[in-house]
Each structure stands twice: as C-alpha cells, then as structure tokens.
C-alpha cells in the first residue's frame, strides 16, 4: 500500500505542469476574481471593442515580469531585499506599506466575489463561504511546505480552461471579434478610459512583481542552487527557463482574459446588459443567455483562480514585509522558523475577512485597491528597471535589449494609464 502511494506521488510530481515555474502561477494569479470582474465589465459595456487591450498588454506584462524574475534568480534575493540594499529606506517603507494595504483590499474583493459565486452554486451563505475559502488558503500556506504547495497551485491553474470552454456554448462572430481586436470602434470618454486603465492595472500589478521574484528564490533554494551572480555556470539554462516560463505563463493568462471579454461581449453586451458590478452578476447574467453549463464554467473558473489569487496577494505582501523587516521567510519554512512571515499572511487575510462584515462594497474595495496599486506601480517599475541596469546588482548578466525595451515601455505606458486613472477621480 505504501509503495503504491509513493508511486502515485512520483507520477504526480512528474506531471507536465511540474516543468513550469513561477511564471505559470503568477500569470494565472493575474486573472484573479477582481480581474475577471474587470474583463467581464469590459465585454458587457463595450462588446468586442476592448479586445485590443489584451494583446497590447501581453508583451508589456511579460517584459516587467521577466525583469522581476531575473532579479530574483540572479541575486538570490527578493525584490524588497534588492530595493533595501540600493535605495533609501523611505522608498521601501512607502512601497511595502501601500502594497500591504492594496493587497488586503484586493483580497477582500476576491473573497467577497468567491463567496457570492459559491452561494449561487452551493446555496450556502456568502459570508460563511468567504470565510471558509480564506481559512483554506491560510491553512495551505502555513501548514503545507512549498514543494508540495506549489504543485497544488499549478494544478489549480487548469481552472482557467473553463473560460475557453464557455466559447463552445455561446455563439461567437469570429470575423467581427478579430476585426474589432485590430480596428475597435468606441467613443473616447470617461467610461472607456476607466475600463482601459482598469485592464492595464489588472494585468500589470505590483503584487505580481514581488511574488515572482520571491518565487524564483524559493525555487532556487529548493534546487540547492545559488545566486547566478555568484556562479554563472548554469546562467544560460536558468535564464532561458525564466524567459520560456514567463512568456508561456503570461500567454495563458492573456488568452484567458481575451476569452472572458469575448464571451461576455458575445452574450451580455449583445443582450443589452452593460453594467456588471460583481462576479456573481456576471455569472447570473450568463445563465439565461448561455445556459447552466456556461454559468457553472464561469463559477468554477472564478473559484479556481481565487484559490490562487488570494495566496499570491497575501504571500507577496508577506515576502515584501519580511525582507523589509529582516525576518526569516519562505513557504518551505514552518511557523516556528518564520513566525513574522506567516503572521503577516494571516493578518492580511484576516483583515480582508473582517472587511466582509463591515459591509464594504467589493467594488469600492477594488477601486481603492486600484488607486493604491496605481500609486505604487510607476515608481516601483522605475526602481525595478534601474536595479536591472545596475552592474553591481546583475553582474555580467545584464538584460537583453528587447527585455529592457519592453520593461521601459511598460513603465511608460503604465505612467499614462495611472495619469488617466487619476483624471477620473
């Protein structure tokens, strides 16, 4: 019996997803429940006319995430530790403080969305379901070591496939969709600007920067390797792996986002439903238009990515705060070895649960999270790009010109997006 169990574990470890690294989980976490609401609103409000934003954001999100991943793997330190070494303390304190606030608000919005969708599917109280999901994510992060936990996260990434399957049960005018992806037709106004900014803010988010850099360090420690800046013998293979992993993970995320806009544009927009405030509204609106199967697929996707998004949000905040404070950190460590790290995770999720009982609107939480992320994103991206160009940080492993170009282009476009966002308030 024991030998069979060991054989089963070995087969699971050898599954195709095991070949993917932090890029896959980071990409799927980008499509968290709050992101799904943003994409659903884009499709409901503008039909196919916002599809162009998805392929546009793809190379930009890849560029900045590759830079973050390389920083983590080359230096053997997370993003916060690198900033701490090379910039004044006030910069790191400000960035980490805002990151923790933004992530907590985002977690609150995500668990609220998951609770609402679970209530529709299972019939239990939404607040109880939100608490159950929150405690599940805390339990897994605290008590399951990283080498097992990351396998669980990789399997959950398959939940995004549900959004591709929805396309088989709704009618899509593909020629119209492809045409408007290239030649959109919409009036430039406050509503259009808000959606465009929302999509950019959803795809290029500070918490993903911290998460992927720290996950590279976690993987490095698991493999028994060291920072590439100290030993370049495996640098070529590792940097190729980072590039392939990030491009493929972000592509998977981007295609799924495209499918969500496509599906809601073909159903909700076509039916005259142009305002989606919550994920539950999007799911319920799909039901009479595309049937129970589409509704269930939407709900499955929402719950699956939520179980990835919440740990990434809480984990990235904890990685950053732990490096700022000089605490021991890492999901492979147990509570006794890294108490501050796990207390931060617990408090972030706990505060998000508390917000559920204050009747805080999930949409308001998302708005404030977007504002906070906007405040952080541009200066943080500038810091990241400056670090990646510093030979004291990267040694001989400087960025390829095309990755550097994409990183700076993403920073510039994000600056424009944030400027537009603040013009809306």
Buried (B, 14 or more C-beta within 10 A) or exposed (E): EEEEEEEEEEEEEEEEBEEBBBBBBBBBBBBBBBBBBBBBBBBBBBBBBBBBBBEBBBBBBBBBBBBBBBBBBBBBBBBBBBBBBBBEEEBBEBBBBBBBBBBBBBBBBBBBBBBBBBBBBEEEEBBEBBBBBBBEBBEBBBEBEBEBBBBEBBEBBEBBBBBBBBBEBBEBEEEEBEBBBEEBEBEEEEBBBBBBBBBBBBBBBBBBBBBBBBBBBBBBBBEEBEBBBEEBEEBEEBBEBBBBBBBBBBBBBBBBBBBBBBBBBBBBBBBEBBEBBBBBBBBBBBBEBBEEBBBBBBBBBBBBBBBBBBBBBBBBBBBBBBBBBEBEBBBBBEEEEBEBBBBBBBBBBBBBBEBBEEEBBBBEBBBBBBBBBBBBBBBBBBBBBEBBBEEEBBBEBBBEEEBBEBBBBBBEBBBEBBEBBEEEE
